[in-house]
Amino acid sequence: VLSLLFYHLLWETLNSTVSHLSQKNVLTTIRDLEVVADPTTYLSLMCSQLRRSGIEKVDLATSHRILRSQNFEGIPGFIPHFRLFALASAQKDPGSTRFELTKFQEHLEFYLDLLMRLNESTRFEISDITVEVSDMRVTERIINLHQIDRSHLGRKTQQPNFSFFEDYNIPLSKTISLKELGEFDESLKQISFELTLLRDSVLIQLGQLFPSVKFCFNHERIAGMGYYSDFCFKITGMNKLPLQKLPSTHGGVSHWTQQFLHSKKERFFSSA
């Protein structure tokens, strides 16, 4: 009974509980459930159930209509009701960041291959495809170091021209090339090592597979705060008509299955 009650309450506020997505952006129904606002959070729960049942490696996919109730007026190309395709992977930590690196490459390669195939068709034309790689631990460190108001950043995430580096005079480059990746301060030494490993073992290889795609590091990303725990990516591309650059895909590492299974050894990677 307690287990059923736990899952009932969890499904009721899953997005706000796990991904810190504001419950104001989720439509709660009269049956104490919510209309799906993010398929990856639900996939994380399914991954946890499969991991608990003894399945060693879990890879899931779904295509789902979702509803967001925040105000999209004034944001071109965005509507509250749309379809998302999502991938999710879960496993016990094999050590040496192998899970994170492997899934980062698998998910990113899938989407880039998809975009290339769409460009080969006659119905789509997506140019100037860019992959921005971030690590939310860097963002968190900068926010703590400079005592930045998180609620202020949260209100600015939908503003395309907002730069908290400029607003708070952060002495770091916002976006840098793969070659320019350098070491951070002592507190981020391990993260600097992992980002270098990600670049050398994944990004350079993907750059060779997709020579027309631009890869870079973005240290200013705030959209993943409270959602991703460390490595994450965002893919943007230029639409033909109307001519504008739009984000198409994002993905990264989250601690959601760790919360569900009460184990810091659990690993989860999702993208949509």
Backbone as CSV, one residue per row, in Angstrom:
resi,resn,N_x,N_y,N_z,CA_x,CA_y,CA_z,C_x,C_y,C_z
1,VAL,0.836,-1.199,0.000,0.000,0.000,0.000,0.868,1.245,0.000
2,LEU,1.918,1.239,0.843,2.808,2.392,0.901,3.512,2.608,-0.428
3,SER,3.878,1.503,-1.092,4.546,1.606,-2.388,3.615,2.227,-3.425
4,LEU,2.350,1.791,-3.441,1.380,2.343,-4.379,1.134,3.822,-4.106
5,LEU,1.062,4.184,-2.802,0.857,5.588,-2.441,2.037,6.436,-2.903
6,PHE,3.276,5.892,-2.749,4.476,6.617,-3.173,4.434,6.903,-4.664
7,TYR,4.123,5.904,-5.476,4.095,6.109,-6.920,2.943,7.018,-7.335
8,HIS,1.819,6.963,-6.596,0.701,7.859,-6.891,1.128,9.311,-6.699
9,LEU,1.779,9.607,-5.565,2.239,10.963,-5.295,3.346,11.374,-6.251
10,LEU,4.186,10.421,-6.629,5.300,10.722,-7.516,4.807,11.105,-8.899
11,TRP,3.869,10.342,-9.431,3.338,10.667,-10.762,2.600,12.001,-10.738
12,GLU,2.034,12.354,-9.579,1.272,13.592,-9.499,2.175,14.810,-9.704
13,THR,3.373,14.793,-9.155,4.266,15.953,-9.235,5.652,15.527,-9.708
14,LEU,5.702,14.610,-10.666,6.979,14.028,-11.078,7.950,15.073,-11.588
15,ASN,7.499,15.953,-12.463,8.417,16.916,-13.070,8.993,17.888,-12.049
16,SER,8.155,18.411,-11.162,8.660,19.364,-10.182,9.531,18.677,-9.136
17,THR,9.259,17.403,-8.846,10.026,16.677,-7.837,11.389,16.274,-8.357
18,VAL,11.442,15.780,-9.579,12.676,15.198,-10.095,13.519,16.212,-10.857
19,SER,12.915,16.894,-11.829,13.695,17.773,-12.702,13.626,19.237,-12.293
20,HIS,12.882,19.549,-11.229,12.723,20.927,-10.756,12.035,21.814,-11.789
21,LEU,11.325,21.198,-12.725,10.493,21.958,-13.652,9.319,22.526,-12.867
22,SER,9.086,23.822,-13.009,8.052,24.483,-12.223,6.693,23.831,-12.430
23,GLN,5.995,23.561,-11.341,4.669,22.967,-11.444,3.689,23.927,-12.112
24,LYS,4.047,25.219,-12.203,3.222,26.185,-12.914,3.221,25.920,-14.413
25,ASN,4.237,25.186,-14.885,4.338,24.888,-16.313,3.717,23.542,-16.668
26,VAL,3.127,22.868,-15.687,2.570,21.535,-15.874,1.082,21.581,-15.573
27,LEU,0.293,20.963,-16.421,-1.153,20.947,-16.221,-1.537,19.759,-15.349
28,THR,-1.956,20.031,-14.112,-2.406,18.987,-13.192,-3.884,18.727,-13.427
29,THR,-4.281,17.456,-13.429,-5.666,17.106,-13.729,-6.457,16.893,-12.449
30,ILE,-7.775,16.729,-12.584,-8.640,16.564,-11.421,-8.464,15.194,-10.785
31,ARG,-7.774,14.276,-11.460,-7.563,12.943,-10.900,-6.192,12.833,-10.236
32,ASP,-5.636,13.956,-9.807,-4.346,13.987,-9.113,-3.220,13.422,-9.974
33,LEU,-3.340,13.619,-11.260,-2.269,13.262,-12.185,-1.939,14.501,-13.003
34,GLU,-0.945,14.415,-13.872,-0.601,15.569,-14.681,-0.489,15.182,-16.144
35,VAL,-0.824,16.111,-17.033,-0.609,15.909,-18.453,0.897,15.937,-18.685
36,VAL,1.395,15.025,-19.504,2.841,14.894,-19.688,3.439,16.200,-20.211
37,ALA,4.404,16.725,-19.466,5.113,17.939,-19.860,6.540,17.645,-20.285
38,ASP,7.034,16.453,-19.939,8.403,16.074,-20.291,8.491,14.549,-20.276
39,PRO,8.618,13.908,-21.446,8.642,12.436,-21.467,9.880,11.830,-20.816
40,THR,10.975,12.593,-20.715,12.204,12.000,-20.166,12.084,11.704,-18.673
41,THR,11.321,12.508,-17.938,11.159,12.218,-16.514,10.388,10.918,-16.304
42,TYR,9.416,10.671,-17.154,8.660,9.421,-17.055,9.508,8.233,-17.496
43,LEU,10.347,8.453,-18.497,11.268,7.398,-18.910,12.246,7.062,-17.788
44,SER,12.646,8.067,-17.016,13.563,7.805,-15.908,12.920,6.902,-14.858
45,LEU,11.617,7.085,-14.639,10.904,6.225,-13.696,10.814,4.799,-14.236
46,MET,10.553,4.657,-15.535,10.496,3.333,-16.149,11.872,2.664,-16.122
47,CYS,12.914,3.452,-16.383,14.271,2.912,-16.305,14.570,2.399,-14.901
48,SER,14.127,3.138,-13.894,14.358,2.729,-12.505,13.636,1.422,-12.191
49,GLN,12.414,1.301,-12.679,11.666,0.065,-12.446,12.343,-1.127,-13.115
50,LEU,12.856,-0.925,-14.334,13.545,-2.003,-15.040,14.887,-2.337,-14.384
51,ARG,15.576,-1.323,-13.895,16.842,-1.565,-13.193,16.582,-2.328,-11.903
52,ARG,15.504,-1.971,-11.212,15.177,-2.660,-9.961,14.823,-4.133,-10.208
53,SER,14.267,-4.398,-11.402,13.883,-5.779,-11.721,15.073,-6.648,-12.106
54,GLY,16.252,-6.036,-12.246,17.451,-6.821,-12.517,18.048,-6.641,-13.900
55,ILE,17.418,-5.823,-14.745,17.967,-5.584,-16.081,19.203,-4.698,-15.959
56,GLU,20.318,-5.153,-16.509,21.600,-4.473,-16.307,21.686,-3.168,-17.074
57,LYS,21.343,-3.201,-18.363,21.430,-2.009,-19.204,20.063,-1.717,-19.813
58,VAL,19.610,-0.488,-19.669,18.285,-0.110,-20.156,18.428,1.019,-21.175
59,ASP,17.794,0.837,-22.334,17.727,1.886,-23.361,16.286,1.959,-23.845
60,LEU,15.644,3.116,-23.680,14.248,3.292,-24.041,14.096,4.481,-24.990
61,ALA,12.993,4.488,-25.722,12.664,5.606,-26.604,11.158,5.784,-26.626
62,THR,10.730,7.013,-26.861,9.302,7.279,-26.978,9.080,8.521,-27.831
63,SER,7.895,8.599,-28.418,7.455,9.814,-29.108,6.127,10.198,-28.487
64,HIS,6.055,11.382,-27.889,4.906,11.702,-27.059,4.448,13.141,-27.264
65,ARG,3.136,13.326,-27.327,2.560,14.669,-27.332,2.629,15.218,-25.914
66,ILE,3.121,16.446,-25.760,3.245,17.025,-24.431,2.585,18.399,-24.395
67,LEU,2.373,18.891,-23.183,1.725,20.191,-22.991,2.503,20.995,-21.962
68,ARG,2.874,22.206,-22.338,3.506,23.147,-21.411,2.557,24.325,-21.210
69,SER,2.353,24.714,-19.968,1.359,25.758,-19.706,1.969,27.134,-19.470
70,GLN,3.313,27.272,-19.633,3.869,28.621,-19.490,3.533,29.468,-20.706
71,ASN,3.756,30.761,-20.602,3.399,31.706,-21.659,4.480,31.709,-22.740
72,PHE,4.088,31.354,-23.980,5.020,31.341,-25.101,4.821,32.536,-26.033
73,GLU,3.967,33.471,-25.647,3.740,34.633,-26.494,5.037,35.431,-26.638
74,GLY,5.306,35.842,-27.858,6.508,36.623,-28.103,7.744,35.788,-28.358
75,ILE,7.629,34.448,-28.301,8.758,33.565,-28.598,8.454,32.874,-29.916
76,PRO,9.029,33.331,-31.029,8.690,32.773,-32.345,9.068,31.305,-32.458
77,GLY,8.165,30.525,-33.054,8.446,29.114,-33.283,8.083,28.201,-32.136
78,PHE,7.568,28.741,-31.029,7.242,27.917,-29.871,5.742,27.921,-29.617
79,ILE,5.195,26.743,-29.335,3.786,26.591,-29.003,3.672,25.691,-27.778
80,PRO,2.565,25.777,-27.029,2.460,25.004,-25.781,2.197,23.518,-25.968
81,HIS,1.664,23.110,-27.138,1.297,21.707,-27.352,2.078,21.177,-28.539
82,PHE,2.962,20.209,-28.311,3.833,19.729,-29.380,4.288,18.303,-29.067
83,ARG,4.977,17.688,-30.024,5.452,16.321,-29.862,6.961,16.314,-29.656
84,LEU,7.405,15.478,-28.740,8.836,15.296,-28.486,9.216,13.836,-28.677
85,PHE,10.331,13.604,-29.341,10.931,12.276,-29.396,12.023,12.249,-28.339
86,ALA,12.077,11.201,-27.541,13.024,11.156,-26.428,13.719,9.801,-26.330
87,LEU,14.954,9.835,-25.871,15.748,8.642,-25.588,16.158,8.662,-24.118
88,ALA,16.301,7.471,-23.537,16.749,7.380,-22.147,17.583,6.115,-21.967
89,SER,18.664,6.237,-21.205,19.557,5.113,-20.939,19.892,5.081,-19.456
90,ALA,19.960,3.866,-18.902,20.265,3.721,-17.482,21.121,2.483,-17.252
91,GLN,21.962,2.556,-16.233,22.888,1.466,-15.941,23.559,1.751,-14.599
92,LYS,24.104,0.724,-13.982,24.941,0.925,-12.802,26.296,1.446,-13.251
93,ASP,26.869,2.332,-12.478,28.129,2.975,-12.844,29.229,1.944,-13.092
94,PRO,29.780,1.879,-14.335,30.878,0.956,-14.621,32.241,1.535,-14.253
95,GLY,32.273,2.794,-13.826,33.517,3.428,-13.431,34.172,4.214,-14.548
96,SER,35.076,5.119,-14.170,35.902,5.894,-15.104,35.076,6.707,-16.094
97,THR,33.874,7.132,-15.688,33.002,7.964,-16.521,32.638,7.276,-17.843
98,ARG,32.734,5.951,-17.892,32.486,5.241,-19.151,31.035,5.358,-19.590
99,PHE,30.101,5.247,-18.652,28.691,5.349,-19.017,28.392,6.711,-19.626
100,GLU,28.819,7.780,-18.946,28.532,9.127,-19.419,29.111,9.372,-20.811
101,LEU,30.353,8.949,-21.024,31.004,9.166,-22.313,30.333,8.349,-23.422
102,THR,30.023,7.087,-23.114,29.405,6.211,-24.118,28.032,6.718,-24.531
103,LYS,27.195,7.066,-23.567,25.837,7.514,-23.884,25.829,8.903,-24.499
104,PHE,26.766,9.739,-24.102,26.887,11.048,-24.734,27.113,10.872,-26.231
105,GLN,27.997,9.952,-26.579,28.293,9.717,-27.990,27.124,9.053,-28.701
106,GLU,26.515,8.039,-28.095,25.423,7.324,-28.746,24.234,8.240,-29.030
107,HIS,23.821,9.004,-28.027,22.657,9.875,-28.197,22.953,10.976,-29.207
108,LEU,24.107,11.616,-29.062,24.443,12.722,-29.956,24.616,12.244,-31.392
109,GLU,25.244,11.096,-31.567,25.430,10.563,-32.920,24.092,10.228,-33.564
110,PHE,23.150,9.710,-32.778,21.819,9.395,-33.305,21.155,10.651,-33.875
111,TYR,21.156,11.737,-33.101,20.464,12.957,-33.544,21.172,13.612,-34.725
112,LEU,22.492,13.620,-34.719,23.204,14.224,-35.848,22.983,13.421,-37.127
113,ASP,22.967,12.106,-36.997,22.685,11.267,-38.164,21.267,11.524,-38.667
114,LEU,20.325,11.693,-37.745,18.939,11.993,-38.118,18.852,13.320,-38.876
115,LEU,19.541,14.340,-38.380,19.506,15.646,-39.042,20.131,15.570,-40.433
116,MET,21.201,14.802,-40.564,21.823,14.649,-41.880,20.880,13.960,-42.859
117,ARG,20.162,12.949,-42.380,19.216,12.222,-43.241,18.037,13.118,-43.621
118,LEU,17.598,13.956,-42.692,16.516,14.895,-43.013,16.968,15.871,-44.094
119,ASN,18.219,16.300,-44.027,18.745,17.222,-45.036,18.829,16.585,-46.419
120,GLU,18.920,15.252,-46.457,18.974,14.555,-47.740,17.608,14.460,-48.395
121,SER,16.560,14.668,-47.613,15.202,14.602,-48.163,14.867,15.928,-48.843
122,THR,13.710,15.986,-49.461,13.295,17.202,-50.167,12.430,18.107,-49.306
123,ARG,12.038,17.635,-48.118,11.109,18.395,-47.281,11.817,19.245,-46.231
124,PHE,13.078,18.957,-45.953,13.764,19.636,-44.866,15.059,20.270,-45.354
125,GLU,15.419,21.365,-44.709,16.721,21.975,-44.948,17.183,22.633,-43.649
126,ILE,18.169,22.033,-43.015,18.679,22.519,-41.736,20.163,22.807,-41.915
127,SER,20.552,24.053,-41.806,21.950,24.437,-42.017,22.565,24.961,-40.723
128,ASP,23.871,25.194,-40.766,24.600,25.764,-39.630,24.314,24.990,-38.344
129,ILE,24.404,23.665,-38.413,24.142,22.823,-37.237,25.298,22.951,-36.254
130,THR,24.967,23.269,-35.014,25.972,23.490,-33.973,25.649,22.650,-32.745
131,VAL,26.665,22.007,-32.181,26.532,21.259,-30.929,27.261,22.034,-29.835
132,GLU,26.512,22.508,-28.851,27.101,23.207,-27.714,27.151,22.250,-26.530
133,VAL,28.342,22.035,-26.000,28.555,21.116,-24.890,28.786,21.924,-23.614
134,SER,28.102,21.542,-22.562,28.241,22.248,-21.281,28.399,21.227,-20.155
135,ASP,28.811,21.732,-19.003,28.850,20.927,-17.786,28.226,21.772,-16.687
136,MET,27.085,21.331,-16.175,26.348,22.140,-15.217,27.098,22.329,-13.912
137,ARG,28.110,21.504,-13.640,28.917,21.715,-12.436,29.740,23.000,-12.562
138,VAL,30.149,23.330,-13.788,30.852,24.596,-14.015,29.903,25.759,-13.757
139,THR,28.686,25.662,-14.295,27.689,26.712,-14.083,27.394,26.899,-12.602
140,GLU,27.204,25.782,-11.889,26.910,25.848,-10.463,28.057,26.498,-9.692
141,ARG,29.293,26.170,-10.070,30.456,26.748,-9.409,30.507,28.262,-9.623
142,ILE,30.235,28.714,-10.839,30.252,30.143,-11.141,29.155,30.868,-10.363
143,ILE,27.964,30.272,-10.307,26.841,30.876,-9.586,27.164,31.020,-8.103
144,ASN,27.739,29.977,-7.500,28.083,30.023,-6.078,29.217,31.000,-5.804
145,LEU,30.216,30.988,-6.684,31.392,31.833,-6.485,31.032,33.315,-6.539
146,HIS,30.123,33.668,-7.450,29.751,35.076,-7.625,28.434,35.433,-6.929
147,GLN,27.883,34.490,-6.163,26.667,34.720,-5.376,25.535,35.306,-6.238
148,ILE,25.274,34.607,-7.324,24.267,35.059,-8.281,22.880,34.565,-7.868
149,ASP,21.896,35.388,-8.040,20.516,35.058,-7.695,19.961,34.026,-8.680
150,ARG,19.703,32.806,-8.202,19.218,31.733,-9.067,17.819,32.020,-9.601
151,SER,16.974,32.612,-8.786,15.609,32.900,-9.235,15.628,33.900,-10.392
152,HIS,16.574,34.820,-10.350,16.711,35.791,-11.449,17.118,35.072,-12.727
153,LEU,18.064,34.136,-12.629,18.488,33.367,-13.800,17.346,32.530,-14.343
154,GLY,16.557,31.934,-13.442,15.442,31.097,-13.858,14.414,31.864,-14.668
155,ARG,14.210,33.133,-14.325,13.233,33.953,-15.053,13.751,34.391,-16.411
156,LYS,15.054,34.271,-16.628,15.673,34.747,-17.865,15.962,33.631,-18.872
157,THR,15.675,32.385,-18.527,16.096,31.274,-19.386,15.456,31.302,-20.767
158,GLN,14.261,31.873,-20.889,13.572,31.905,-22.175,13.936,33.122,-23.014
159,GLN,14.794,33.992,-22.500,15.197,35.180,-23.251,16.458,34.867,-24.049
160,PRO,16.361,34.787,-25.383,17.481,34.323,-26.200,18.721,35.198,-26.131
161,ASN,18.567,36.486,-25.854,19.715,37.397,-25.845,20.275,37.647,-24.449
162,PHE,19.744,36.972,-23.435,20.229,37.187,-22.079,21.580,36.529,-21.881
163,SER,22.509,37.235,-21.241,23.837,36.705,-20.946,24.176,37.015,-19.495
164,PHE,24.177,35.997,-18.640,24.499,36.282,-17.245,25.998,36.532,-17.067
165,PHE,26.826,36.083,-18.005,28.249,36.427,-17.976,28.420,37.941,-18.115
166,GLU,27.643,38.542,-19.012,27.740,39.984,-19.211,27.098,40.748,-18.054
167,ASP,25.940,40.270,-17.596,25.241,40.964,-16.510,26.044,40.971,-15.214
168,TYR,26.788,39.892,-14.953,27.533,39.774,-13.701,29.048,39.873,-13.892
169,ASN,29.473,40.294,-15.089,30.902,40.496,-15.367,31.746,39.268,-15.019
170,ILE,31.325,38.117,-15.521,32.067,36.881,-15.287,33.318,36.883,-16.174
171,PRO,34.516,36.727,-15.596,35.759,36.812,-16.386,36.107,35.512,-17.108
172,LEU,35.149,34.948,-17.847,35.376,33.736,-18.627,34.737,33.919,-20.001
173,SER,35.280,33.224,-20.993,34.665,33.242,-22.318,33.387,32.421,-22.289
174,LYS,32.317,32.956,-22.882,31.036,32.249,-22.860,31.081,30.987,-23.712
175,THR,31.569,31.110,-24.916,31.640,29.983,-25.843,33.053,29.879,-26.392
176,ILE,33.615,28.682,-26.356,34.974,28.480,-26.851,35.014,27.240,-27.735
177,SER,35.995,27.187,-28.603,36.155,26.033,-29.494,36.719,24.845,-28.712
178,LEU,36.716,23.689,-29.347,37.255,22.493,-28.695,38.738,22.666,-28.372
179,LYS,39.463,23.344,-29.251,40.907,23.514,-29.050,41.218,24.454,-27.898
180,GLU,40.278,25.355,-27.585,40.540,26.382,-26.573,40.231,25.929,-25.158
181,LEU,39.727,24.730,-24.981,39.364,24.266,-23.645,40.588,24.259,-22.746
182,GLY,40.535,25.020,-21.671,41.657,25.078,-20.733,41.236,24.619,-19.353
183,GLU,42.154,24.682,-18.406,41.861,24.259,-17.038,41.154,25.383,-16.286
184,PHE,40.271,24.982,-15.361,39.589,25.942,-14.509,40.374,26.073,-13.201
185,ASP,39.763,26.679,-12.202,40.466,26.801,-10.931,40.557,25.439,-10.243
186,GLU,41.236,25.393,-9.118,41.537,24.131,-8.445,40.281,23.349,-8.087
187,SER,39.201,24.049,-7.735,37.963,23.375,-7.336,37.310,22.622,-8.493
188,LEU,37.670,22.984,-9.738,37.089,22.339,-10.918,38.119,21.506,-11.675
189,LYS,39.182,21.120,-11.008,40.257,20.381,-11.678,39.761,19.055,-12.243
190,GLN,38.948,18.310,-11.471,38.431,17.024,-11.931,37.467,17.218,-13.099
191,ILE,36.659,18.265,-13.036,35.721,18.545,-14.117,36.472,18.913,-15.386
192,SER,37.536,19.689,-15.240,38.363,20.052,-16.389,38.944,18.808,-17.040
193,PHE,39.377,17.854,-16.214,39.917,16.592,-16.746,38.848,15.817,-17.502
194,GLU,37.621,15.753,-16.948,36.538,14.998,-17.579,36.090,15.653,-18.884
195,LEU,36.055,16.966,-18.925,35.689,17.653,-20.163,36.738,17.425,-21.248
196,THR,38.009,17.410,-20.845,39.076,17.108,-21.800,38.936,15.686,-22.328
197,LEU,38.572,14.759,-21.431,38.350,13.368,-21.828,37.171,13.263,-22.788
198,LEU,36.109,14.008,-22.514,34.939,14.030,-23.391,35.315,14.562,-24.773
199,ARG,36.090,15.614,-24.793,36.520,16.181,-26.074,37.364,15.183,-26.866
200,ASP,38.369,14.599,-26.197,39.333,13.756,-26.904,38.763,12.410,-27.324
201,SER,37.834,11.856,-26.537,37.332,10.505,-26.820,36.001,10.482,-27.543
202,VAL,35.264,11.607,-27.540,33.927,11.630,-28.150,33.781,12.726,-29.198
203,LEU,34.019,13.964,-28.817,33.694,15.096,-29.686,34.566,15.161,-30.930
204,ILE,35.860,14.899,-30.779,36.742,14.925,-31.951,36.343,13.840,-32.936
205,GLN,35.984,12.660,-32.418,35.548,11.561,-33.285,34.248,11.921,-34.009
206,LEU,33.299,12.528,-33.290,32.039,12.937,-33.922,32.276,14.047,-34.954
207,GLY,33.247,14.899,-34.671,33.587,15.945,-35.629,34.105,15.381,-36.937
208,GLN,34.780,14.243,-36.853,35.263,13.578,-38.063,34.130,12.892,-38.812
209,LEU,33.152,12.365,-38.070,31.999,11.718,-38.706,31.057,12.736,-39.341
210,PHE,30.970,13.924,-38.726,30.058,14.966,-39.212,30.852,16.257,-39.406
211,PRO,31.628,16.325,-40.483,32.520,17.475,-40.694,31.803,18.807,-40.886
212,SER,30.537,18.783,-41.260,29.806,20.039,-41.469,29.236,20.611,-40.174
213,VAL,29.324,19.841,-39.090,28.764,20.265,-37.806,29.825,20.997,-36.981
214,LYS,29.438,22.086,-36.375,30.338,22.842,-35.497,30.171,22.366,-34.062
215,PHE,31.286,22.111,-33.373,31.272,21.711,-31.973,31.962,22.790,-31.136
216,CYS,31.391,23.100,-29.974,32.012,24.082,-29.092,31.567,23.832,-27.653
217,PHE,32.242,24.477,-26.715,31.863,24.427,-25.304,31.164,25.727,-24.932
218,ASN,30.049,25.596,-24.216,29.303,26.757,-23.745,29.271,26.720,-22.217
219,HIS,30.037,27.607,-21.581,30.125,27.640,-20.118,29.038,28.498,-19.485
220,GLU,28.177,29.078,-20.305,27.181,30.010,-19.793,25.786,29.408,-19.704
221,ARG,25.642,28.154,-20.047,24.300,27.575,-20.107,23.628,27.572,-18.739
222,ILE,22.415,28.084,-18.682,21.639,28.075,-17.444,20.334,27.307,-17.598
223,ALA,19.955,26.963,-18.843,18.676,26.287,-19.071,18.625,24.915,-18.417
224,GLY,19.780,24.302,-18.136,19.786,22.971,-17.545,19.937,22.950,-16.038
225,MET,19.875,24.119,-15.397,20.026,24.183,-13.945,18.935,23.369,-13.239
226,GLY,19.341,22.467,-12.356,18.397,21.637,-11.627,17.865,20.470,-12.440
227,TYR,18.216,20.413,-13.721,17.735,19.361,-14.614,18.863,18.382,-14.909
228,TYR,19.959,18.896,-15.431,21.139,18.069,-15.680,22.127,18.237,-14.528
229,SER,22.863,17.164,-14.247,23.807,17.208,-13.133,25.220,17.540,-13.575
230,ASP,25.607,17.144,-14.783,26.950,17.479,-15.270,26.956,17.598,-16.790
231,PHE,27.506,16.616,-17.537,27.601,16.734,-18.992,26.227,16.948,-19.631
232,CYS,26.143,17.856,-20.572,24.908,18.012,-21.353,25.242,18.670,-22.691
233,PHE,24.320,18.552,-23.650,24.529,19.147,-24.966,23.240,19.787,-25.469
234,LYS,23.415,20.697,-26.409,22.279,21.316,-27.100,22.639,21.417,-28.572
235,ILE,21.695,21.012,-29.442,21.893,21.112,-30.887,21.005,22.225,-31.420
236,THR,21.597,23.146,-32.171,20.829,24.195,-32.828,21.076,24.125,-34.324
237,GLY,20.146,24.654,-35.090,20.285,24.672,-36.547,19.506,25.824,-37.147
238,MET,19.883,26.205,-38.339,19.231,27.313,-39.028,18.086,26.790,-39.885
239,ASN,16.906,27.289,-39.624,15.730,26.933,-40.406,15.722,27.737,-41.706
240,LYS,15.122,27.170,-42.754,15.098,27.873,-44.046,14.010,28.935,-44.089
241,LEU,12.779,28.539,-43.795,11.660,29.477,-43.834,10.808,29.294,-42.583
242,PRO,10.708,30.296,-41.716,11.444,31.562,-41.793,12.907,31.352,-41.397
243,LEU,13.778,32.220,-41.873,15.201,32.090,-41.608,15.487,32.467,-40.162
244,GLN,15.712,31.480,-39.322,16.022,31.729,-37.923,16.718,30.499,-37.328
245,LYS,17.539,30.759,-36.337,18.253,29.672,-35.679,17.459,29.209,-34.467
246,LEU,17.206,27.901,-34.411,16.371,27.349,-33.353,17.049,26.140,-32.714
247,PRO,16.809,25.928,-31.410,17.287,24.706,-30.773,16.400,23.532,-31.168
248,SER,16.997,22.397,-31.481,16.207,21.230,-31.869,16.289,20.106,-30.843
249,THR,17.413,20.000,-30.153,17.661,18.829,-29.317,18.517,19.202,-28.112
250,HIS,18.228,18.563,-26.997,19.141,18.688,-25.857,19.168,17.367,-25.098
251,GLY,20.238,17.146,-24.364,20.371,15.903,-23.608,21.504,16.003,-22.613
252,GLY,21.532,15.057,-21.660,22.603,15.086,-20.681,22.389,14.112,-19.541
253,VAL,23.263,14.200,-18.565,23.270,13.318,-17.394,22.400,13.908,-16.293
254,SER,21.583,13.060,-15.674,20.761,13.476,-14.530,20.896,12.443,-13.410
255,HIS,20.531,12.857,-12.200,20.620,11.978,-11.024,19.280,11.364,-10.654
256,TRP,18.341,11.359,-11.584,16.979,10.949,-11.238,16.889,9.503,-10.783
257,THR,17.545,8.585,-11.477,17.464,7.170,-11.069,18.154,6.944,-9.733
258,GLN,19.121,7.778,-9.402,19.750,7.685,-8.088,18.721,7.981,-6.999
259,GLN,17.856,8.956,-7.254,16.822,9.305,-6.297,15.796,8.183,-6.160
260,PHE,15.383,7.613,-7.285,14.361,6.571,-7.252,14.862,5.294,-6.587
261,LEU,16.114,4.932,-6.861,16.665,3.660,-6.391,17.545,3.815,-5.162
262,HIS,17.679,5.034,-4.680,18.464,5.313,-3.469,19.874,4.733,-3.568
263,SER,20.505,4.986,-4.691,21.859,4.486,-4.908,22.642,5.482,-5.752
264,LYS,23.768,5.960,-5.244,24.608,6.892,-5.990,25.386,6.194,-7.093
265,LYS,25.267,4.882,-7.178,25.935,4.135,-8.244,25.115,4.109,-9.536
266,GLU,23.858,4.526,-9.469,23.008,4.509,-10.659,23.359,5.667,-11.587
267,ARG,23.279,5.404,-12.901,23.568,6.421,-13.897,22.397,6.533,-14.871
268,PHE,22.107,7.766,-15.322,20.975,8.000,-16.224,21.329,9.089,-17.214
269,PHE,21.017,8.839,-18.482,21.259,9.812,-19.551,19.999,9.902,-20.399
270,SER,19.544,11.122,-20.653,18.335,11.295,-21.455,18.543,12.398,-22.473
271,SER,17.728,12.384,-23.512,17.773,13.409,-24.543,16.430,13.464,-25.245
272,ALA,16.143,14.617,-25.889,14.846,14.756,-26.552,14.929,15.818,-27.633
